[in-house]
Amino acid sequence: MKFMKSGILSAAVGILILAGGCASDAALKETVWTPVKLENQGSVGLVQDQPVWFSVGSDNKVTGNGGVNTIIGTAAVAEDGKLVFEPLATTRKAGPNLAYEAIFLNALNATRTYQIKEETLQVFDKGGNLLATFTVGPESLTKEKE
């Protein structure tokens, strides 16, 4: 009987740990995502420190900044992990981060699926290849978005 009680207690603790891990996952929508790594980036980086981010609203509208230009568009999001950005539009400003911005936009436009673990978002192409890794952006970007 003593073994059975400890087994039940262990199972209950395990379930609580698993549930706690799931509850801390960020949501795709209404979160500002900033790039940590773009897989096709090579040696191209930000020349001038600028916030690079995107967000998908509850209405599937996409807003963001690629390092120079404002990004707008829409996304198709499904609960099974599908994510497709409709061709995203940008303003047409010139600036030192255009090479990085092009790589960032290419990664978003090639995205077909996503996965979130805690505060990390990974996006993948149609072949399942990792395109980019993002993290939840700072509060200051959330305010800039509004």
C-alpha positions in Angstrom: 0.0 0.0 0.0 2.8 2.4 0.9 4.4 1.8 -2.6 1.1 2.5 -4.3 0.6 5.8 -2.5 4.1 7.0 -3.4 3.6 5.9 -7.0 0.4 7.8 -7.2 2.1 10.9 -5.6 4.9 10.6 -8.1 2.5 10.4 -11.0 0.6 13.4 -9.8 3.8 15.5 -9.4 4.8 14.5 -12.9 1.5 15.6 -14.3 1.8 18.9 -12.5 5.3 19.5 -13.9 4.2 18.7 -17.4 1.1 20.9 -17.1 3.3 23.7 -15.7 5.7 23.5 -18.7 2.8 23.8 -21.2 1.3 26.7 -19.4 4.4 28.8 -19.8 4.5 28.5 -23.6 4.1 31.9 -25.3 1.2 32.2 -27.8 2.0 32.8 -31.4 -0.6 35.5 -31.7 -0.4 38.8 -29.8 3.3 38.3 -29.0 6.2 40.3 -30.4 8.8 37.9 -31.8 12.4 39.0 -32.3 14.9 36.9 -34.2 17.6 35.1 -32.4 19.0 33.3 -35.5 18.2 33.2 -39.2 19.4 30.0 -40.7 20.2 31.6 -44.1 21.9 34.6 -42.5 25.6 33.6 -43.0 27.8 36.5 -42.1 25.1 39.2 -42.7 24.1 41.0 -39.6 22.6 44.2 -38.4 24.9 47.1 -39.4 23.0 49.5 -37.3 21.2 48.5 -34.1 17.5 48.5 -34.9 14.7 46.5 -33.5 13.7 43.6 -35.8 10.4 42.0 -34.9 7.1 40.7 -36.1 3.7 40.0 -34.4 0.6 38.2 -35.6 -2.6 39.8 -34.2 -5.7 37.9 -33.1 -7.2 39.0 -36.5 -4.1 37.4 -38.3 -2.8 40.8 -39.3 1.0 40.9 -39.3 3.0 43.9 -38.2 6.7 44.3 -37.6 10.0 45.9 -38.5 12.7 44.3 -40.6 15.5 46.6 -39.5 14.7 49.4 -41.9 11.2 49.1 -43.1 7.8 48.6 -41.5 6.2 45.2 -42.3 2.5 44.6 -42.8 0.4 41.7 -44.1 -1.6 38.8 -43.0 -0.9 35.2 -42.0 -2.8 31.9 -42.2 -2.5 30.2 -38.8 -3.8 26.7 -38.0 -3.9 24.9 -34.7 -2.0 22.0 -36.2 1.2 24.1 -36.4 0.7 25.5 -39.9 1.8 29.1 -40.5 1.9 30.8 -43.8 2.6 34.5 -44.2 0.8 35.9 -47.2 3.3 38.0 -49.3 4.3 40.6 -46.8 4.5 44.3 -47.8 7.0 46.8 -46.5 7.6 50.5 -46.7 10.4 51.4 -49.2 13.0 53.2 -47.1 16.7 52.8 -47.7 19.0 52.0 -44.8 22.1 50.1 -43.7 20.2 47.0 -42.6 18.6 46.2 -46.0 20.6 43.0 -46.5 19.6 41.6 -43.1 16.0 42.7 -43.7 15.9 40.8 -47.0 17.0 37.6 -45.3 14.5 38.1 -42.5 11.6 38.6 -44.9 12.7 35.6 -47.0 12.6 33.4 -43.9 9.1 34.7 -43.0 7.8 34.2 -46.6 9.2 30.7 -46.8 7.5 29.6 -43.5 5.0 26.8 -43.6 4.9 25.5 -40.0 5.9 26.6 -36.5 6.7 25.3 -33.1 6.7 27.1 -29.8 8.5 25.9 -26.7 8.3 28.2 -23.7 9.4 31.6 -25.1 11.1 30.3 -28.2 9.4 30.2 -31.7 10.9 28.1 -34.5 9.6 28.4 -38.1 10.2 25.8 -40.8 9.9 25.6 -44.6 7.7 23.1 -46.5 10.5 20.5 -46.3 10.6 20.8 -42.5 14.0 22.7 -42.5 14.5 25.2 -39.8 14.4 28.7 -41.1 14.6 30.9 -38.0 14.5 31.0 -34.3 12.7 33.8 -32.4 12.2 34.8 -28.8 9.6 36.9 -27.1 10.5 40.5 -27.6 10.9 43.1 -24.9 8.1 45.1 -23.5 9.3 48.3 -25.3 8.6 46.6 -28.7 5.1 45.7 -27.5 4.5 49.4 -26.8 6.0 50.4 -30.2 3.6 48.0 -31.9 0.5 49.8 -30.5 
